[in-house]
Amino acid sequence: MPYDYIKAFTDGHSYNKRVAEYLQSREIKCHAPELQIAQNSAERRHLTLTEKDIVLEGLPHILEVKSSSREFTDDPADFPFADTIVDTVSSFEDKILKPCAYILVSKVTSAMLAIGVSSYERWSKRTFFDRQQQLTDDFYLVNKADLRHMDDLVEYLLQRQSRIL
């Protein structure tokens, strides 16, 4: 069965909205922009370069949301794996505006963990075959030690927004 990009983007966007709602409940001023679906390869390339999962009001930062089929809790110490995928190398490197953090959401438990891009120098690269999309790609992985509790990200963002807004 061919990979359904529209369903994948629609599902992914639902996690963006869920994370934005969580952050708003914690007093972070942010929003998840409306979903845009590329109609051709040129539009897909443009969206890859400029896409913003969550926009932080008053700050020159964005957040990237990644859903995961892995089961985990909101405590990084309990993360049951040595590392996890952050993003494809090309997607991260090609972004015009890099996110200040990634938020990993478990599709199983709805738990969220944060990955600060400040840990980028410690990320490793690995090549994987994506069974859903039927393609091989290079991915960045982050060590479990660099996963952060969402409270840490919220505190960081609140401090920055309080200086601006």
C-alpha positions in Angstrom: 0.0 0.0 0.0 1.5 3.4 -1.0 2.5 5.9 1.7 -0.4 8.4 2.4 1.4 11.7 2.8 -1.8 13.6 3.3 -2.9 11.3 6.2 0.6 11.5 7.7 0.7 15.3 7.6 -2.8 15.5 9.0 -2.0 13.2 11.8 1.2 15.0 12.5 -0.5 18.3 12.6 -2.9 17.0 15.3 0.1 16.5 17.5 1.2 20.1 16.8 -2.1 21.4 18.0 -2.1 19.1 21.1 1.4 20.3 22.1 0.5 24.0 21.5 -2.6 23.6 23.7 -0.5 22.0 26.4 2.0 24.9 26.2 -0.8 27.5 26.2 -2.2 25.8 29.4 1.3 26.4 30.9 1.1 30.2 30.0 3.3 29.9 26.9 2.1 32.2 24.2 2.2 30.2 21.0 0.2 28.7 18.2 0.3 25.9 15.7 -0.1 27.4 12.2 -2.8 26.0 9.9 -1.9 22.8 8.1 -0.5 23.3 4.6 -0.4 20.3 2.2 2.0 20.5 -0.7 0.5 19.9 -4.1 3.8 19.1 -5.9 7.5 18.6 -5.3 8.3 22.3 -5.5 5.8 23.1 -2.8 7.0 20.2 -0.7 10.5 21.6 -0.9 9.3 25.1 0.1 7.4 23.7 3.1 10.4 21.7 4.2 12.5 24.8 4.3 9.9 27.1 6.0 7.5 24.9 8.0 6.9 25.9 11.6 5.1 23.4 13.8 4.7 25.8 16.7 5.3 29.5 16.6 6.4 31.2 19.9 4.9 34.7 20.1 7.5 37.4 20.7 10.4 35.2 20.2 12.5 34.4 17.1 12.2 30.7 17.9 10.0 27.9 16.7 9.4 24.4 18.0 9.3 21.1 16.0 6.9 18.3 17.1 7.6 14.7 16.3 5.3 11.9 17.2 6.7 8.5 18.1 5.2 5.0 18.1 7.4 4.3 21.1 5.9 3.9 24.5 7.4 6.2 27.2 6.5 8.4 30.1 7.0 12.1 30.7 10.1 11.3 32.8 13.3 11.3 30.8 15.0 9.1 33.3 12.4 6.4 32.6 12.9 6.5 28.8 13.3 2.8 27.9 15.8 3.3 25.0 19.4 4.4 24.8 18.6 7.0 22.1 15.8 8.1 19.8 15.4 9.8 16.4 15.2 13.6 16.4 14.7 14.3 12.7 16.1 13.5 9.3 19.5 15.0 8.6 18.2 16.8 5.5 15.1 18.1 7.1 17.0 19.7 10.0 19.9 21.0 7.9 17.7 22.5 5.2 15.4 24.4 7.6 15.8 28.2 7.1 14.8 28.8 10.8 16.0 25.9 13.0 13.8 25.0 16.0 15.1 25.8 19.4 13.7 22.5 20.6 12.0 19.3 19.5 9.0 17.9 21.4 8.7 14.1 21.2 5.1 12.9 21.7 4.3 9.2 22.4 1.4 8.0 20.2 0.9 5.3 22.8 0.9 7.2 26.1 0.6 10.9 24.9 3.6 11.7 27.1 5.9 14.5 25.9 9.6 15.0 26.2 11.8 17.9 25.0 15.0 17.8 23.1 17.0 21.1 23.2 18.8 21.9 20.0 21.6 23.0 22.3 22.5 19.3 22.4 23.0 19.2 18.6 26.8 18.7 18.9 26.1 15.4 20.7 23.6 14.1 18.2 24.7 11.1 16.1 23.8 10.1 12.6 22.4 6.8 11.5 20.9 5.5 8.3 17.5 3.7 8.6 15.1 2.2 6.2 11.6 3.7 6.8 9.2 0.9 6.2 6.1 3.2 6.0 7.6 5.4 3.3 9.7 2.7 1.8 12.9 4.7 1.6 16.3 4.9 3.2 17.4 8.2 4.9 19.9 9.6 7.3 18.6 10.5 10.7 19.9 12.4 13.7 19.6 10.6 17.0 19.8 12.0 20.5 21.1 10.1 23.5 18.6 9.5 26.4 20.8 11.7 28.6 19.8 14.8 26.5 16.1 14.2 26.8 14.4 16.9 29.0 11.2 17.0 31.0 8.6 19.4 29.5 8.8 21.5 32.7 12.4 22.4 31.7 11.3 23.6 28.3 8.3 25.5 29.8 10.6 27.3 32.3 13.0 28.2 29.5 10.3 29.6 27.3 8.5 31.5 30.1 11.8 33.2 31.1 12.4 34.3 27.5 8.8 35.5 26.9 8.6 37.4 30.2 11.5 39.5 29.0 9.8 40.4 25.7 6.0 40.3 26.3 
